[in-house]
């Protein structure tokens, strides 16, 4: 007879980005990137080493800086849509701010009028 093992609940210290509906028609690659970056940004230090998280996020930022102006514009448009959805669904202000500042924090230059969207 197999011995029963007790299940111990462990506090969740890793951030998981809320699922965004397909109806928003967002690029799945962008959503994957946002999911990964928000995990690195918001997970507790016991889940992700902060030094390694910063290093990984800086590398992602370096790649994003290679985007063409048209690609940046398309991503900014999608980020604006995500931020509006997040506000409507009353997701955390911290997450909304993360989305709104995503490209700027990655070091991606936007046209002056795009910063306030």
C-alpha positions, 0 to 999 in steps of 0.5 A: 500500500502506498504511503500518503504524502501530505501536500504542503502549500507554498506561498507564491512569490512568482508573478504571472501576468494576467491572461489577455483575451484573443479578442484584443488581437494582440501579437502572441510574440509580444504577449510572450515577451511581456509575460516573461518581462513582467515575471522578471520584474515583479517576482520576489527575490526568492523566486528570481535572482534580481541581478540575473533578472536585471541582466536578462531585461537589459539584454531584451532591451538591447534587442528591442532597440534594433526595432524599426520605427514602424515596428516600435509604432505597432508595439506601442499601439498594442501596449496602449490597447493592453493598458486600456484593457488593464485599467478597464479590468482594474488590474494593478496600477503597477502592472498598468504602469509597467505596460505603459513604460515598457518601451521607454524602460527598454531604452526604445526611442519613441516619437515625442507624442507617443510617450503620453498615450 
